[in-house]
């Protein structure tokens, strides 16, 4: 990395960027690692070599061609982790379709919004997950509200009336259609968009970060390289595929290094993670700090043989030092790395090195990634000296194409110099390592999920009793932060907090539903009328940490 007295750093590497599509990267993996394990999905009792996985990808891609889907079309996927998700990721990439990741926690209003925003022609969906009846929810929206959606493909062993099953699409494959998949692949460019990931919008609506083959393929490869992945590694993946953590940092890191992808379950469960590590002899593990805490605290942890573990990634929130010490010693993850980034930058910009000391792993987000530039600027847009806080900006191959169908928001985020404004406050040390110190805006990070208060506020305004609302984060031992809402009601309105939660639960993702609700007469403001969320946050933090009066 290059060093200056300014808060600027640029990653260098002897390894060049790869300029290829994701389909070609899979071909390369088959050529080099065809007989080695590629995909292990324990819940589905499924195991595939790279050769078998690529064959399944080609069959599904051929079936999508038979449905009439064409390069550039958008196809949504709304499902927890499973083999079909990974197959769909590569099959759509082979055809130049743009895969639209839909959070499994989304409810009907969010689903309707994202499908219409991107003009999705098709949707792959799980039949159900936990308490979510996906088929029922899609049906409840009504076809007239989704005018561009032509195909719904359900992941289900049993037939579902009105839906094509995922396996039935693969069964449409013929030699001629497979050849057509190859021909389409030859027409694609690494600079083509291949993925849209929605990030909660501060405007009240999620924004679709549009990522290219080149963006995410290179980023996944460098995340794996910093962990020193080889074809002998087996990565345990309990993080969700709909997020960059799963589909880029995990899946594409494995495929570009020939490592095996091991999925312990549909969603995070500490026991299934420990089972997978032990029984599959995983060498690497991913997670947000709350996941590692749950694994370490599981009743069966002490009796587990986790000696196969070596490395992995902890990201999504700062890691407490005590947790990091236990991950290194008790989980044998001596080479565990910390990552920092954002969906809009594919996602990783900084990652610690396997031999960085404990202090660097818990107090910084690591060293700059290859071919990525970062600078820190003050409120006037001037670059800060090292050691001075400012907003972190990123530039390089990893910066997204833009927000889908939203040129204005794209211009607000990516300046004329090509710098992505992250909204994060940071300090860069003399060694180029970076500390994240806060957020320019008041985003909440709850258990690794980014929650934007404005989106929840906009939603709560639709409740007839709510006159005004302010949403902010308060500290929480389990999730890092929890969502709190202060609400002013219309005159004469009478409502309790449980009614507000019930209003939220059927319409927005569970992690956005306020845990704490207070009804107030007014909000603290400056003399100029600006709302002071920090005053509310301080008051709530004090209230929640106060010892409860004992009954007597």
Steps between C-alpha positions, in 0.01 A plus 500: 500500500614854437539722806464878531449746785145541370210267573536320167599144425513293182522120490764343278552135410711267286174321411322677213127556486319231302293623209246225446135422556377288791408225252857487371630492859286192562639338183850566630412343838368188323816476289726527805292339775231294322516195729533695824203579728323824408165508677392327820150587625443302815128570547432367150751214531658622177862474391640608164844514343587803289422302185159387630420849629579658161280242330208589731563869428493437123175302526323776690641767266374299200156483663498878545579539129202272426280739703602782268711700745763714328828671585434811709167376640462522877415188699430519874596239758315489834623210704714396796828316436475185290664329201251655259608850603865429409404324174279796408784743575723342235226405251376859481858627466561256212210661309569862590178516701510740793430315825305713746562395861192530721542485876322189638361720779320732256124520520248576225546877472878465468470211251256691281723808504825327398343281227339803339804724549720270291224379266564134586369257235548196724524408868658195661354450846504253784159353582533617860759579764445510877168685541507650149269347241672638190255348253208640700660843529574523127143392425358761736665783307302418186624474142357843410745663743799320341439569129848397378528174695438211256656195667504373858732206571452330836768304688290204613507120485121487469302669220351842580196603298571789264879474536780332309735303726873571491573136411250518212689793348825301508315208337432718195873489408595347165840478324388782266398724791826429684689600184293820490611572860862477380432729206338760725797480737735593215310827444527625861741757641652502850372858524137392457273533806432159656353570842274751677507513879257724682628710784249672727463855381524810715227638271256241631543261207772241446757578226621232260881494488586368152816286488691357204676166443834680539392676821406193700720233341820689579384601846410143597834381367699751705299422817596133455861585415545695823391189690748299289229275361593199286307203362564326833283749692141435603303810595204481740242757381224585752470857366212575259544464124277801425775719649850565360641313801353177364492526122824697448733464799409133546382347170725692261798473735458121492447464125801717411724286724342156455391481864189313615184691602335345806151621592398382847132603481239727339577773752732548793477245779806462728458123547481434126811714445696306761376171351612606153847610612555178694359251251619665177839599647455862393815711490325840492189659649313823428270702722408826668615533864158398638528168312842425646371590848205259457735220389742557788213508751320192367459230768672240280799721413745355753469148365559595137805423289556817299872441447459503120425875506774740395355822358179680410337840501330697773318807365183706524571659838798571727639192675542513879854410604386222737307334216797524263728340759263204537453463122878476459563271798184292552395475134858462370447785251849643538484662152150650530462827308285810546332660197345839433305624203154566364271340243569788260872407496453129427542504815851487657745793510705410810595160642747406770787264422522152656812593697376837628514524879192490720498876553478566126222244459277652768578872467526537120333359189835398355705595197381625162402241238693474171404754231280697739560861599365657819519856623350676799357849458372773729164678476641735233614209285873544575714197571586472871844442650560148633350457844217748432137387476298555185273322252643193327487497119586202275602483134605216270383193309261412784273807482152411376355609166242705691158467659256331262268753339613781729752733336445769764584274795799365307634854449452570871711195589769487228665835427650622174838358600351150526516498881226312687398695811443232765339715770734340754728702726853364520856572613802374306817414693857560390517137384197544272275286719157650557268536799128555446390753759137567423251584229440826323133414498326311776484151354437222753693172477287231664665157508688572178191636319513863385182674613425849373277701737348709220354190333325395823385857565343522153319175563372599846364826357247284311335403834190721544577575867862612441557872457880503522769242570874482555688170480852442633724228639570423863778271629411133542717222642376231260459685170738793543212742448121481519238712328318762707213724388374817665149573376273804519134408454224703340276680748245262645679187375537220754731210421748275679844389389391143423252633242787682326709180497208298363456761225869454409530123525298403195645771280872557568794272580517383862837666566352842413210473749572734796589312816445809713210743444431816697209740450612859555351848479801656327850429372817669622604762243764762440399866495484476119251213522736215418410171670767384748502121473810476716304652793228235454758226472677612817169520691391153387841348571486642852143374550578150373818464705337621823451222758140379512314574825427180688138414578413534862 
